[in-house]
Amino acid sequence: MPGLAIIGAQWGDEGKGKITDYLGEDADLIVRFQGGNNAGHTIVVDGKVFKLHGLPSGVVRKGKLAVIGNGVVVNLEELAEEIEQVKEAGGSIEGLRISDRAHLIMNYHKKLDGAEEKYRGKNVVGTTKKGIGPAYQDKIARIGFRAGDLLEDDLLKEKIGFIIPYKKDMLDMMGAEPCQCTTESLYAKMAGWRDMIGDCICDTSVLVNDALDENRNVIFEGAQGAMLDIDHGTYPYVTSSATCGGGVCTGSGVAPNRIDRMLGVVKAYTTRVGEGPFVTELAEEDEKKLQAKGGEFGVTTGRGRRCGWLDLVVVEHAQRMCGFTSIVMTKIDVLDDVPELPVCVAYEIDGTEYRHFPASISKLNRAKPVYETLRGWKGTDDTESLVKGGYDNLPGEMREYIEFTERYLKTPVDIVSVGPGRDQTIDRRNGDWWS
Ligand code: IMP
Protein backbone atom coordinates (compact mmCIF):
# COMPACT_ATOMS: atom_id res chain seq x y z
CA MET A 1 0.00 0.00 0.00
CA PRO A 2 2.60 2.55 -1.01
CA GLY A 3 0.84 5.84 -1.95
CA LEU A 4 0.07 8.12 1.01
CA ALA A 5 -1.07 11.74 0.73
CA ILE A 6 -0.78 14.29 3.53
CA ILE A 7 -3.13 17.25 3.28
CA GLY A 8 -3.88 20.19 5.55
CA ALA A 9 -7.54 20.18 6.59
CA GLN A 10 -7.78 23.88 7.50
CA TRP A 11 -6.13 27.05 6.13
CA GLY A 12 -2.55 25.77 6.14
CA ASP A 13 0.07 25.73 8.91
CA GLU A 14 -1.43 22.59 10.46
CA GLY A 15 1.99 21.02 10.99
CA LYS A 16 2.16 18.97 7.79
CA GLY A 17 5.93 19.39 7.59
CA LYS A 18 6.53 17.63 10.88
CA ILE A 19 4.17 14.78 9.99
CA THR A 20 5.69 14.35 6.53
CA ASP A 21 9.07 14.21 8.16
CA TYR A 22 7.87 11.75 10.84
CA LEU A 23 6.27 9.37 8.33
CA GLY A 24 9.02 10.11 5.84
CA GLU A 25 11.31 7.82 7.75
CA ASP A 26 9.67 4.91 5.90
CA ALA A 27 9.19 6.66 2.57
CA ASP A 28 11.38 6.32 -0.51
CA LEU A 29 9.96 9.34 -2.33
CA ILE A 30 8.36 12.55 -1.06
CA VAL A 31 6.44 14.43 -3.71
CA ARG A 32 5.10 17.97 -3.66
CA PHE A 33 2.17 18.45 -6.00
CA GLN A 34 0.97 22.07 -5.74
CA GLY A 35 1.82 25.52 -4.46
CA GLY A 36 5.25 27.05 -4.43
CA ASN A 37 7.49 28.80 -1.97
CA ASN A 38 4.45 30.42 -0.36
CA ALA A 39 4.48 27.33 1.85
CA GLY A 40 6.65 27.15 4.92
CA HIS A 41 7.73 24.02 6.71
CA THR A 42 9.67 24.07 9.94
CA ILE A 43 11.38 20.78 10.58
CA VAL A 44 13.50 19.98 13.61
CA VAL A 45 16.00 17.14 13.16
CA ASP A 46 18.50 16.42 15.96
CA GLY A 47 17.94 19.93 17.28
CA LYS A 48 18.70 21.47 13.87
CA VAL A 49 15.91 23.71 12.60
CA PHE A 50 15.21 23.73 8.86
CA LYS A 51 12.88 26.36 7.44
CA LEU A 52 11.91 25.16 3.99
CA HIS A 53 9.65 26.89 1.47
CA GLY A 54 10.23 25.55 -2.02
CA LEU A 55 12.13 22.35 -1.25
CA PRO A 56 10.08 19.29 -0.29
CA SER A 57 10.51 18.21 3.35
CA GLY A 58 12.12 14.94 2.26
CA VAL A 59 15.20 16.71 1.06
CA VAL A 60 16.69 16.71 4.57
CA ARG A 61 16.49 12.90 4.68
CA LYS A 62 19.45 11.07 3.18
CA GLY A 63 18.77 8.36 0.60
CA LYS A 64 15.32 9.62 -0.41
CA LEU A 65 14.04 11.26 -3.54
CA ALA A 66 12.40 14.66 -2.97
CA VAL A 67 10.21 15.43 -5.97
CA ILE A 68 8.78 18.77 -7.10
CA GLY A 69 5.81 17.68 -9.20
CA ASN A 70 4.31 19.28 -12.30
CA GLY A 71 1.60 21.06 -10.27
CA VAL A 72 4.13 23.12 -8.30
CA VAL A 73 5.35 26.58 -9.32
CA VAL A 74 9.07 26.95 -8.67
CA ASN A 75 11.14 30.03 -7.95
CA LEU A 76 14.62 28.83 -8.88
CA GLU A 77 16.35 31.96 -7.62
CA GLU A 78 14.95 31.42 -4.12
CA LEU A 79 15.33 27.63 -4.33
CA ALA A 80 19.07 28.19 -4.77
CA GLU A 81 19.16 29.95 -1.37
CA GLU A 82 17.38 27.04 0.32
CA ILE A 83 19.73 24.56 -1.29
CA GLU A 84 22.60 26.54 0.27
CA GLN A 85 20.88 26.42 3.70
CA VAL A 86 20.55 22.64 3.50
CA LYS A 87 24.15 22.24 2.35
CA GLU A 88 25.45 24.49 5.15
CA ALA A 89 23.63 22.28 7.67
CA GLY A 90 25.50 19.28 6.26
CA GLY A 91 22.61 18.05 4.08
CA SER A 92 22.57 17.34 0.38
CA ILE A 93 20.15 17.80 -2.51
CA GLU A 94 21.29 14.67 -4.29
CA GLY A 95 17.75 13.31 -4.17
CA LEU A 96 16.05 16.41 -5.63
CA ARG A 97 14.00 15.92 -8.82
CA ILE A 98 11.99 18.64 -10.57
CA SER A 99 9.23 17.93 -13.07
CA ASP A 100 9.95 19.15 -16.59
CA ARG A 101 6.31 20.28 -16.59
CA ALA A 102 6.56 22.41 -13.42
CA HIS A 103 6.12 26.12 -14.09
CA LEU A 104 8.66 28.73 -13.03
CA ILE A 105 8.01 31.78 -10.89
CA MET A 106 9.77 34.76 -12.41
CA ASN A 107 10.60 38.12 -10.85
CA TYR A 108 7.83 39.80 -12.83
CA HIS A 109 5.33 37.46 -11.18
CA LYS A 110 6.35 38.79 -7.77
CA LYS A 111 6.00 42.36 -8.98
CA LEU A 112 2.58 41.65 -10.45
CA ASP A 113 1.45 39.94 -7.23
CA GLY A 114 1.93 43.19 -5.33
CA ALA A 115 0.38 45.31 -8.09
CA GLU A 116 -2.74 43.13 -8.33
CA GLU A 117 -3.33 43.43 -4.60
CA LYS A 118 -3.35 47.23 -4.97
CA TYR A 119 -6.22 46.96 -7.48
CA ARG A 120 -8.29 44.81 -5.13
CA GLY A 121 -8.65 47.76 -2.75
CA LYS A 122 -10.49 46.71 0.39
CA ASN A 123 -10.82 43.16 -0.99
CA VAL A 124 -7.10 42.36 -0.76
CA VAL A 125 -6.35 38.65 -0.48
CA GLY A 126 -3.28 39.19 1.69
CA THR A 127 -1.06 37.02 -0.51
CA THR A 128 2.46 36.04 0.44
CA LYS A 129 3.69 38.28 -2.45
CA LYS A 130 5.72 35.37 -3.76
CA GLY A 131 4.21 35.62 -7.24
CA ILE A 132 2.16 32.44 -6.87
CA GLY A 133 -1.11 33.74 -8.38
CA PRO A 134 0.53 35.44 -11.40
CA ALA A 135 2.66 32.32 -12.10
CA TYR A 136 -0.47 30.11 -12.16
CA GLN A 137 -2.25 32.73 -14.28
CA ASP A 138 0.50 32.39 -16.90
CA LYS A 139 0.25 28.61 -16.76
CA ILE A 140 -3.47 28.77 -17.54
CA ALA A 141 -2.90 31.50 -20.15
CA ARG A 142 -0.30 29.21 -21.76
CA ILE A 143 2.55 31.70 -21.56
CA GLY A 144 4.48 30.29 -18.60
CA PHE A 145 8.05 29.01 -18.57
CA ARG A 146 8.31 25.35 -17.63
CA ALA A 147 11.38 23.81 -16.01
CA GLY A 148 11.84 21.63 -19.10
CA ASP A 149 12.25 24.79 -21.24
CA LEU A 150 15.64 25.29 -19.61
CA LEU A 151 16.84 22.14 -21.36
CA GLU A 152 15.78 23.30 -24.84
CA ASP A 153 17.88 26.26 -25.82
CA ASP A 154 16.03 27.32 -29.00
CA LEU A 155 12.64 27.13 -27.32
CA LEU A 156 13.92 29.05 -24.32
CA LYS A 157 15.29 31.88 -26.48
CA GLU A 158 12.09 32.06 -28.51
CA LYS A 159 9.92 32.21 -25.41
CA ILE A 160 12.07 34.87 -23.74
CA GLY A 161 11.81 36.89 -26.96
CA PHE A 162 8.03 37.21 -26.83
CA ILE A 163 7.41 37.08 -23.08
CA ILE A 164 9.75 39.90 -22.03
CA PRO A 165 8.10 42.69 -24.11
CA TYR A 166 4.67 41.42 -23.07
CA LYS A 167 5.51 41.46 -19.35
CA LYS A 168 7.23 44.84 -19.55
CA ASP A 169 4.06 46.34 -21.04
CA MET A 170 1.96 44.63 -18.43
CA LEU A 171 4.07 45.88 -15.50
CA ASP A 172 3.92 49.36 -16.97
CA MET A 173 0.14 49.19 -17.40
CA MET A 174 -0.34 47.99 -13.82
CA GLY A 175 1.92 50.70 -12.37
CA ALA A 176 4.21 48.00 -10.97
CA GLU A 177 7.94 48.27 -10.42
CA PRO A 178 9.49 47.99 -13.91
CA CYS A 179 11.47 44.98 -15.05
CA GLN A 180 15.07 45.93 -15.81
CA CYS A 181 16.03 42.75 -17.62
CA THR A 182 16.67 42.38 -21.32
CA THR A 183 16.19 39.24 -23.40
CA GLU A 184 19.98 38.70 -23.14
CA SER A 185 20.20 39.16 -19.37
CA LEU A 186 17.20 36.90 -18.75
CA TYR A 187 18.68 34.23 -21.01
CA ALA A 188 21.97 34.43 -19.08
CA LYS A 189 20.13 34.09 -15.78
CA MET A 190 18.07 31.13 -16.95
CA ALA A 191 21.14 29.42 -18.40
CA GLY A 192 22.60 29.76 -14.88
CA TRP A 193 19.53 27.97 -13.49
CA ARG A 194 20.09 25.20 -16.03
CA ASP A 195 23.67 24.81 -14.78
CA MET A 196 22.44 24.72 -11.18
CA ILE A 197 19.57 22.21 -11.40
CA GLY A 198 19.43 21.00 -15.02
CA ASP A 199 20.41 17.49 -13.94
CA CYS A 200 17.45 17.33 -11.54
CA ILE A 201 14.84 18.02 -14.25
CA CYS A 202 12.99 14.96 -15.53
CA ASP A 203 9.56 13.44 -16.17
CA THR A 204 8.61 12.99 -12.53
CA SER A 205 5.27 11.34 -13.40
CA VAL A 206 7.19 8.39 -14.84
CA LEU A 207 9.52 8.41 -11.84
CA VAL A 208 6.68 8.35 -9.30
CA ASN A 209 4.57 5.79 -11.15
CA ASP A 210 7.57 3.50 -11.60
CA ALA A 211 8.28 3.77 -7.87
CA LEU A 212 4.66 2.84 -7.07
CA ASP A 213 4.86 -0.10 -9.51
CA GLU A 214 7.94 -1.30 -7.66
CA ASN A 215 6.02 -1.11 -4.39
CA ARG A 216 8.22 1.65 -3.07
CA ASN A 217 6.73 4.01 -0.48
CA VAL A 218 5.62 7.39 -1.77
CA ILE A 219 4.37 10.35 0.27
CA PHE A 220 2.50 13.12 -1.51
CA GLU A 221 3.08 16.24 0.57
CA GLY A 222 0.39 18.92 0.41
CA ALA A 223 1.10 22.61 0.92
CA GLN A 224 -1.34 25.19 2.34
CA GLY A 225 -4.68 23.59 3.25
CA ALA A 226 -8.03 22.46 1.88
CA MET A 227 -9.70 25.78 2.70
CA LEU A 228 -7.20 27.62 0.49
CA ASP A 229 -8.10 25.48 -2.55
CA ILE A 230 -8.82 27.53 -5.66
CA ASP A 231 -12.17 25.74 -6.19
CA HIS A 232 -13.27 24.55 -2.78
CA GLY A 233 -11.72 27.13 -0.46
CA THR A 234 -12.97 30.52 0.72
CA TYR A 235 -12.72 32.08 -2.76
CA PRO A 236 -11.36 34.68 -3.49
CA TYR A 237 -9.39 34.43 -0.22
CA VAL A 238 -7.50 31.37 -1.40
CA THR A 239 -4.26 30.41 -3.05
CA SER A 240 -4.16 29.64 -6.79
CA SER A 241 -3.67 25.88 -6.74
CA ALA A 242 -5.64 22.68 -6.09
CA THR A 243 -4.85 21.83 -2.49
CA CYS A 244 -7.48 19.07 -2.03
CA GLY A 245 -7.46 15.36 -2.87
CA GLY A 246 -7.81 15.72 -6.64
CA GLY A 247 -4.78 18.01 -6.76
CA VAL A 248 -2.56 15.13 -5.69
CA CYS A 249 -3.26 13.39 -8.99
CA THR A 250 -3.20 16.34 -11.40
CA GLY A 251 -0.18 17.87 -9.67
CA SER A 252 1.99 14.79 -9.65
CA GLY A 253 0.86 12.85 -12.71
CA VAL A 254 -0.62 9.81 -10.98
CA ALA A 255 -4.09 8.30 -11.32
CA PRO A 256 -6.59 8.45 -8.41
CA ASN A 257 -6.29 4.72 -7.78
CA ARG A 258 -2.60 5.16 -6.88
CA ILE A 259 -3.46 7.00 -3.66
CA ASP A 260 -4.01 4.39 -0.97
CA ARG A 261 -4.24 6.61 2.08
CA MET A 262 -5.31 10.21 2.55
CA LEU A 263 -4.15 11.79 5.75
CA GLY A 264 -5.86 14.95 6.96
CA VAL A 265 -3.75 17.09 9.25
CA VAL A 266 -5.94 18.97 11.72
CA LYS A 267 -4.52 21.47 14.18
CA ALA A 268 -6.37 21.20 17.52
CA TYR A 269 -7.49 24.81 17.02
CA THR A 270 -7.77 26.93 13.87
CA THR A 271 -5.49 29.53 12.31
CA ARG A 272 -5.42 31.44 9.08
CA VAL A 273 -3.07 33.97 7.50
CA GLY A 274 -4.26 36.83 5.34
CA GLU A 275 -7.79 37.98 4.75
CA GLY A 276 -11.06 36.07 4.47
CA PRO A 277 -13.86 34.70 6.62
CA PHE A 278 -13.02 32.89 9.86
CA VAL A 279 -16.13 31.98 11.83
CA THR A 280 -14.45 30.80 15.07
CA GLU A 281 -11.87 33.60 15.22
CA LEU A 282 -11.09 34.81 18.74
CA ALA A 283 -11.33 38.39 19.96
CA GLU A 284 -7.98 40.21 19.88
CA GLU A 285 -6.83 39.64 23.44
CA ASP A 286 -7.55 35.89 23.46
CA GLU A 287 -6.16 35.59 19.94
CA LYS A 288 -2.86 37.14 21.05
CA LYS A 289 -2.63 34.61 23.91
CA LEU A 290 -3.17 31.60 21.64
CA GLN A 291 -0.85 33.09 19.01
CA ALA A 292 1.95 33.42 21.57
CA LYS A 293 1.36 30.00 23.12
CA GLY A 294 1.23 28.23 19.76
CA GLY A 295 4.05 30.25 18.15
CA GLU A 296 1.61 31.21 15.42
CA PHE A 297 3.80 33.38 13.24
CA GLY A 298 4.23 32.68 9.51
CA VAL A 299 7.39 30.84 8.42
CA THR A 300 7.22 32.57 5.03
CA THR A 301 5.99 36.05 5.93
CA GLY A 302 6.56 36.33 9.71
CA ARG A 303 2.97 37.62 10.00
CA GLY A 304 1.02 36.80 13.16
CA ARG A 305 -1.62 34.20 12.29
CA ARG A 306 -5.27 34.76 13.12
CA CYS A 307 -6.38 32.21 15.74
CA GLY A 308 -9.67 30.61 16.75
CA TRP A 309 -11.31 27.51 18.18
CA LEU A 310 -11.46 24.19 16.38
CA ASP A 311 -14.05 24.44 13.59
CA LEU A 312 -15.34 21.02 12.61
CA VAL A 313 -17.58 22.49 9.89
CA VAL A 314 -14.34 23.47 8.15
CA VAL A 315 -12.75 20.07 8.71
CA GLU A 316 -15.86 18.21 7.50
CA HIS A 317 -15.67 20.25 4.28
CA ALA A 318 -12.03 19.24 3.88
CA GLN A 319 -12.93 15.62 4.64
CA ARG A 320 -15.53 15.64 1.84
CA MET A 321 -13.07 17.20 -0.64
CA CYS A 322 -10.22 14.86 0.23
CA GLY A 323 -11.67 11.61 1.58
CA PHE A 324 -9.39 11.37 4.58
CA THR A 325 -8.77 7.83 5.76
CA SER A 326 -7.00 9.06 8.92
CA ILE A 327 -6.66 12.27 10.86
CA VAL A 328 -3.48 13.55 12.45
CA MET A 329 -4.22 15.98 15.26
CA THR A 330 -1.38 18.44 15.87
CA LYS A 331 -0.49 20.99 18.54
CA ILE A 332 -2.99 19.65 21.05
CA ASP A 333 -0.49 20.58 23.81
CA VAL A 334 -1.09 24.26 22.97
CA LEU A 335 -4.57 23.85 24.49
CA ASP A 336 -3.15 22.62 27.83
CA ASP A 337 -4.61 24.37 30.88
CA VAL A 338 -7.50 26.02 29.03
CA PRO A 339 -10.45 25.26 31.35
CA GLU A 340 -13.15 25.05 28.66
CA LEU A 341 -12.73 24.28 24.97
CA PRO A 342 -15.50 25.34 22.58
CA VAL A 343 -15.64 23.24 19.40
CA CYS A 344 -17.71 24.53 16.48
CA VAL A 345 -20.17 21.93 15.15
CA ALA A 346 -22.45 24.11 12.97
CA TYR A 347 -23.02 27.70 11.79
CA GLU A 348 -26.08 29.77 12.41
CA ILE A 349 -26.74 32.09 9.48
CA ASP A 350 -29.83 34.32 9.37
CA GLY A 351 -31.67 31.97 11.71
CA THR A 352 -30.83 28.76 9.83
CA GLU A 353 -28.37 26.13 11.05
CA TYR A 354 -25.72 25.05 8.52
CA ARG A 355 -23.79 21.79 8.93
CA HIS A 356 -21.92 22.20 5.62
CA PHE A 357 -19.49 24.98 4.79
CA PRO A 358 -21.22 27.48 2.45
CA ALA A 359 -19.62 29.00 -0.67
CA SER A 360 -20.91 32.53 -0.07
CA ILE A 361 -18.45 34.88 1.60
CA SER A 362 -21.23 37.22 2.73
CA LYS A 363 -23.05 34.31 4.38
CA LEU A 364 -19.81 33.28 6.07
CA ASN A 365 -19.32 36.83 7.30
CA ARG A 366 -22.75 36.67 8.96
CA ALA A 367 -22.25 33.16 10.33
CA LYS A 368 -22.23 32.64 14.09
CA PRO A 369 -20.51 29.54 15.45
CA VAL A 370 -22.63 26.90 17.21
CA TYR A 371 -20.34 25.48 19.87
CA GLU A 372 -20.24 22.37 21.99
CA THR A 373 -18.02 23.08 24.96
CA LEU A 374 -15.65 20.35 26.11
CA ARG A 375 -13.69 20.27 29.34
CA GLY A 376 -10.01 21.19 29.23
CA TRP A 377 -7.13 19.24 30.81
CA LYS A 378 -4.15 20.00 33.01
CA GLY A 379 -0.91 20.31 31.03
CA THR A 380 2.52 18.88 31.80
CA ASP A 381 6.06 19.97 30.98
CA ASP A 382 7.15 16.35 30.91
CA THR A 383 6.31 15.56 27.29
CA GLU A 384 8.68 12.59 27.35
CA SER A 385 6.59 10.77 29.96
CA LEU A 386 3.40 11.86 28.23
CA VAL A 387 4.55 10.22 24.99
CA LYS A 388 5.94 7.17 26.77
CA GLY A 389 2.60 6.65 28.52
CA GLY A 390 0.89 6.32 25.15
CA TYR A 391 -2.64 7.27 24.14
CA ASP A 392 -4.42 5.45 26.94
CA ASN A 393 -2.57 7.45 29.58
CA LEU A 394 -3.35 10.88 28.14
CA PRO A 395 -5.64 12.99 30.33
CA GLY A 396 -9.24 11.80 29.90
CA GLU A 397 -10.42 15.24 28.75
CA MET A 398 -7.76 15.30 26.03
CA ARG A 399 -8.88 11.88 24.83
CA GLU A 400 -12.46 13.09 24.79
CA TYR A 401 -11.43 16.10 22.65
CA ILE A 402 -9.79 13.72 20.18
CA GLU A 403 -12.62 11.20 20.20
CA PHE A 404 -15.26 13.94 19.79
CA THR A 405 -13.44 14.90 16.56
CA GLU A 406 -13.36 11.25 15.45
CA ARG A 407 -17.08 10.84 16.00
CA TYR A 408 -17.89 14.07 14.15
CA LEU A 409 -15.73 13.19 11.15
CA LYS A 410 -16.35 9.43 11.28
CA THR A 411 -12.59 9.05 10.80
CA PRO A 412 -9.94 7.78 13.22
CA VAL A 413 -7.38 10.15 14.70
CA ASP A 414 -4.38 7.87 14.20
CA ILE A 415 -1.57 10.22 15.18
CA VAL A 416 -1.48 12.90 17.87
CA SER A 417 1.34 15.43 17.92
CA VAL A 418 2.26 17.03 21.26
CA GLY A 419 5.30 19.07 20.24
CA PRO A 420 7.46 20.01 17.26
CA GLY A 421 10.06 17.21 17.53
CA ARG A 422 9.78 13.84 15.81
CA ASP A 423 9.76 12.12 19.19
CA GLN A 424 6.84 14.22 20.47
CA THR A 425 4.31 12.07 18.68
CA ILE A 426 1.73 9.57 19.91
CA ASP A 427 1.12 6.94 17.31
CA ARG A 428 -2.15 4.99 17.37
CA ARG A 429 -1.74 3.40 13.95
CA ASN A 430 -3.10 -0.04 13.61
CA GLY A 431 -0.68 -2.16 11.61
CA ASP A 432 1.83 -1.13 9.00
CA TRP A 433 0.63 1.59 6.65
CA TRP A 434 3.13 0.62 4.02
CA SER A 435 2.30 -3.04 3.59
P1 IMP B 1 -0.71 33.24 -2.15
O1 IMP B 1 -0.66 31.75 -2.08
O2 IMP B 1 0.61 33.88 -1.86
O3 IMP B 1 -1.32 33.72 -3.44
O4 IMP B 1 -1.69 33.76 -0.98
C1 IMP B 1 -3.09 33.50 -1.00
C2 IMP B 1 -3.61 33.22 0.39
O5 IMP B 1 -3.11 31.97 0.84
C3 IMP B 1 -3.18 34.25 1.44
O6 IMP B 1 -4.23 34.41 2.38
C4 IMP B 1 -1.99 33.58 2.11
O7 IMP B 1 -1.79 34.03 3.43
C5 IMP B 1 -2.45 32.13 2.08
N1 IMP B 1 -1.33 31.19 2.11
C6 IMP B 1 -0.48 30.88 1.12
N2 IMP B 1 0.41 29.96 1.52
C7 IMP B 1 0.11 29.67 2.80
C8 IMP B 1 0.65 28.75 3.74
O8 IMP B 1 1.60 27.99 3.49
N3 IMP B 1 0.07 28.74 4.96
C9 IMP B 1 -0.99 29.54 5.27
N4 IMP B 1 -1.55 30.39 4.41
C10 IMP B 1 -1.00 30.46 3.18
Residues whose N, C-alpha, C, O or C-beta is under 5 A from the ligand:
A	BS01	IMP	W11 G12 D13 N38 A39 G40 V125 G126 T127 T128 K129 K130 I132 G133 Q224 L228 V238 T239 S240 V273 G274 E275
